[in-house]
């Protein structure tokens, strides 16, 4: 049904100069945690979903971003990935080298260093690839694990526990709480120069439940304005959406909206809503998304400009 709108939308997009994306340093750093060694050690997560860097500022922000960008995974698939160990900031009741919070996620006994009573500590069994809760080896699939490198997974069959798969060793590290996430990013981070990191596009995490909840976003900045405008388009709120455009293109955008019914507006807004912030200055912000139809695909650019009164408006769609 929605395919009928592609000729209209593609005609609109072809009126613009659409650049072709190219590979960059981001491809080689996908999934890594980066630390700015020439600054104050600021940490960033290179999200494989869009190859943009997300700022991991305070522990709470790091935890929110890591969980928000996570992918659902079943217990059976997660168990194929070996467990990585680090120095978690947490209690270790049985003094076996595993934090209580990690043991709770693995369902081992926090008060017994040898949960299955086989004479080997839980930590030793995990390090050697054995099951700390019973007999035999853990069924590791290293090929599967390597394909997941850089991802963050959320256990959908348990209580939403989050794990980071490090590209360094293809092991999973438990993101138990904000301090744990902060510890992991510091221990597994890769140093990067200010120049190299400046070439990587910045991503901003916006809560899907609340567009105004944007970690590290400027209040009333281009990220929130853009998301709010796209939300209005998708909901068929034409007049509200038009308030987020500069006067010079408002009439033309209005004609575009009028050519689409509510279903078409949702389709059009949904295409644009996948755009990510790729560059930003004090007065301009550029979002880019890839528009695909069969074998055809190109990058589409949306540009916002800061007005004299301090507000941000869409100047190119």
C-alpha positions, 0 to 999 in steps of 0.5 A, a space after each residue: 500500500 505504502 509503495 504508491 507514495 514512493 514516486 511522489 517522495 522520490 520526485 521531491 528528493 531528486 530535486 535536491 543535490 543528494 551526496 553519496 556516502 563513503 567509508 571513513 574512519 568510523 567503519 574501522 572503529 564501529 562498536 568501540 569505546 573511544 577515549 580522548 587522550 589529548 583532552 580530559 579522557 572524554 569517552 564516546 561509544 561508536 554505535 554500530 547502528 549508524 557509526 556515530 559517536 555517542 558521548 558517555 559523560 556521567 555514569 548515569 548518561 553512559 548507562 542510559 545511552 548503552 541501554 537505550 541503544 541496546 538490541 533484544 537478545 534471547 538467553 540461548 543466543 546470549 549464552 553463545 558469547 563468552 563472558 568477560 570479566 572486569 573490576 566491577 565496583 560492587 560487593 563480592 560476598 563470597 570473595 570469588 572475584 565475581 561481583 554480586 550483581 554479575 553473579 545474580 545475572 548469571 544465577 550463581 550463588 553470591 554466598 558460595 564461591 563454588 556454586 555447583 560444588 565441583 571443587 572449582 570456583 565460579 570465576 575459574 570455571 567462567 574463565 576456562 569456559 565451564 558451566 559454574 552452575 553444573 557440569 560440562 562446558 558452556 556452549 560457546 559459538 565464537 563465530 556468532 560472538 565475533 559477528 556481534 562485536 560492538 553491540 549492546 544486548 538486552 536480555 528480553 527473556 529475563 529482566 532486561 539485563 544489558 551486556 556490551 560485546 567488546 570488539 577487543 576480545 568478542 566477550 560480553 561484559 555486564 552493564 549492571 548499573 551506571 558505575 559498572 557501565 562507566 568502569 567498562 568504558 574506561 577499561 575497554 576504551 581505545 585512545 584517540 586523538 582530538 583530530 581523528 575524533 573530530 572527523 567522526 559524526 556525533 549521534 544524540 540519543 533521544 528516548 523513543 517514549 519521550 522526544 524531549 528526553 535527549 541525553 546531552 542534547 541542547 535544550 530546544 536545540 536542533 535535535 529536539 526541533 527536528 524530532 518534534 517536526 518529524 513527529 508532527 509530520 507522521 501524525 498528519 499535523 501539517 500546520 504544527 509541522 510547518 512552524 518548524 520551517 523557515 519562511 523561505 521554504 514554508 509554502 513549498 513544503 505546504 504544497 508537498 504536505 497537501 499532496 499526501 494524505 495521512 498515510 502518505 505523511 506518515 510514510 514520508 515522516 517515517 523515512 525522514 525520522 531515521 536521519 542522524 545528526 552528522 555535523 553541527 556548528 553554532 548556527 547550522 546542523 545537518 541530518 542525513 538519512 539513506 533513502 532506499 527503494 529496491 536497488 536505488 539508494 542515496 543519502 538525503 540531507 536535512 539542514 537546520 539553521 539557528 535564527 536570530 531569536 535563538 530558535 532552530 528551524 528547518 532550512 532544507 528538506 
